[in-house]
């Protein structure tokens, strides 16, 4: 479900809440002062382009590897670099450009979702295999009886499908209860139940 930010007009605090897109209220009770907070359009601090936010929320990892994108300030070449946190490397430090060999680059903040990545080969955590192309992903999914989801997945459509099935089940149960309460075939049972014989 999407995450939405709400800013309180009284105490100016900002809080995030999960809602379905169709159910997002314009106002929500403030978690700090119990006033009314209004929905505000906000960018995640981790994905913000504000350099102050990057400094404040920079990675504190001390182990592991991570793939980051950089742009050379001299030749404007975009390249990827693997950062090894166990060696004390930082993702926001300048990296050497493979095209012009100058150590003058800047980190490009981006979200990488390996299932939709255009960069191959990459490891797909969902499938548990190294993929070499989009066709390879389709072949692996077909062999496992799965349907690949390319692009943005419509969560609301899935929720609407579940809601529709629940409404159908509730209507069937209501009809069943109505038949028990009013159908002539059950008149003798209702009479015995009212007299306490059942």
C-alpha positions in Angstrom: 0.0 0.0 0.0 1.2 3.6 -0.7 2.7 5.6 2.1 1.3 9.2 2.5 2.7 12.1 4.6 0.5 14.3 6.8 1.6 17.7 8.3 -0.1 19.0 11.4 -1.2 22.7 11.2 -0.9 23.1 15.0 2.5 21.5 15.9 4.0 21.3 12.4 5.0 17.6 12.9 5.0 15.3 9.9 3.8 11.6 10.1 3.5 8.9 7.4 0.5 6.6 7.2 -0.5 3.7 4.9 -3.7 4.0 2.9 -5.2 2.5 -0.3 -5.1 5.2 -3.0 -8.9 5.3 -3.2 -9.2 5.5 0.6 -6.6 8.3 1.3 -8.3 11.0 3.5 -7.4 14.7 3.0 -7.0 15.0 6.8 -5.9 12.6 9.5 -5.5 12.9 13.3 -2.0 14.1 14.3 0.0 11.5 16.2 1.7 14.2 18.3 -0.9 16.7 19.5 -4.2 15.0 18.3 -5.0 18.0 16.1 -5.8 17.6 12.4 -3.0 17.0 9.9 -3.4 17.6 6.2 -2.0 15.5 3.4 1.1 16.9 1.9 3.0 15.8 -1.2 6.4 14.7 0.0 9.4 12.8 -1.3 11.0 10.1 0.8 14.0 11.4 2.7 16.0 8.5 1.4 15.1 9.3 -2.2 15.3 13.1 -1.9 17.6 15.1 -4.2 18.3 17.6 -1.4 22.0 17.2 -0.5 21.2 18.1 3.2 18.9 15.1 3.4 21.6 12.8 1.9 24.1 13.9 4.4 21.6 13.4 7.3 20.5 10.0 6.1 23.7 8.7 4.6 24.4 5.0 5.0 26.0 3.8 8.3 26.6 0.3 7.0 29.8 -1.3 8.0 29.7 -4.6 6.0 28.3 -5.9 2.7 28.4 -4.8 -1.0 26.1 -2.4 -2.8 25.8 -1.3 -6.4 25.6 2.5 -6.9 25.4 4.8 -9.9 27.7 7.7 -10.5 28.2 10.5 -13.1 31.6 11.8 -14.0 31.7 15.6 -13.6 34.3 15.9 -16.4 33.0 13.8 -19.3 29.4 13.3 -17.9 29.7 9.5 -18.3 27.3 7.5 -16.2 28.7 4.3 -14.6 28.0 1.8 -11.9 30.4 1.0 -9.0 30.3 -1.7 -6.4 30.9 -0.3 -2.9 32.5 -2.6 -0.3 31.4 -1.3 3.1 33.7 -3.7 5.0 36.7 -1.9 3.5 35.4 1.5 4.8 34.2 2.7 1.4 31.4 5.2 1.3 28.8 5.4 -1.4 28.8 9.2 -1.6 32.5 9.6 -2.1 34.0 10.4 -5.6 34.8 7.4 -7.8 37.2 7.0 -10.7 35.5 7.3 -14.1 36.2 4.2 -16.3 36.0 6.4 -19.5 38.4 9.2 -18.7 40.1 7.9 -15.5 39.5 11.1 -13.5 38.4 10.8 -9.9 35.8 13.5 -10.0 32.3 12.0 -10.0 29.1 12.4 -8.0 26.7 9.8 -6.7 23.3 9.6 -8.4 20.6 8.6 -6.0 18.2 6.1 -7.5 16.0 3.2 -6.6 16.9 -0.1 -8.1 14.2 -2.8 -8.3 16.0 -5.8 -9.8 12.9 -7.4 -11.3 12.2 -4.3 -13.5 15.9 -3.4 -14.1 17.0 -2.9 -17.7 20.6 -3.8 -16.7 21.5 -7.5 -17.4 22.7 -9.7 -16.0 21.3 -9.3 -12.6 20.1 -11.5 -9.7 16.4 -11.7 -9.3 15.6 -12.2 -5.6 12.0 -13.3 -6.3 13.0 -16.0 -8.7 16.3 -16.9 -7.1 18.3 -17.0 -10.4 20.7 -14.8 -12.3 18.8 -13.4 -15.3 20.5 -12.6 -18.6 17.6 -10.9 -20.4 13.9 -10.1 -20.3 13.3 -13.2 -22.4 15.2 -15.3 -20.0 12.9 -14.0 -17.2 9.8 -14.9 -19.2 11.3 -18.4 -19.9 12.0 -19.0 -16.2 8.5 -17.8 -15.2 6.9 -20.0 -17.9 8.8 -23.1 -16.8 7.6 -22.5 -13.2 4.0 -21.7 -14.2 4.3 -18.0 -13.1 3.1 -14.9 -14.8 5.8 -12.2 -15.0 4.7 -8.7 -14.0 6.5 -6.1 -16.0 6.2 -2.4 -15.1 3.9 -1.0 -12.4 1.6 -3.5 -10.7 -1.9 -2.1 -10.0 -2.4 -2.9 -6.3 -5.8 -1.3 -6.1 -7.1 -3.6 -8.9 -6.1 -6.6 -6.8 -7.8 -5.2 -3.7 -10.9 -4.4 -5.6 -11.0 -8.1 -6.8 -10.7 -9.3 -3.2 -13.4 -6.8 -2.1 -15.7 -8.0 -4.8 -15.2 -11.7 -3.8 -15.9 -10.8 -0.1 -19.1 -8.9 -1.0 -20.2 -11.9 -3.1 -19.6 -14.3 -0.1 -21.4 -11.9 2.3 -24.4 -11.7 0.0 -24.5 -15.5 -0.3 -24.4 -15.8 3.5 -27.1 -13.1 3.9 -29.3 -15.0 1.4 -28.8 -18.3 3.2 -29.8 -16.6 6.5 -32.8 -15.0 4.9 -33.9 -18.5 3.6 -33.6 -20.0 7.1 -35.6 -17.1 8.6 -38.3 -16.8 5.9 -38.5 -19.7 3.6 -41.8 -21.7 3.9 -39.9 -25.1 3.9 -38.4 -24.2 7.2 -41.6 -23.1 8.9 -41.8 -26.2 11.1 -38.2 -25.8 12.2 -38.8 -22.1 13.1 -41.9 -23.0 15.1 -40.0 -25.8 17.0 -37.1 -23.4 17.6 -39.5 -20.7 19.0 -41.1 -23.3 21.3 -37.6 -24.4 22.6 -37.9 -27.9 21.2 -34.8 -27.6 18.9 
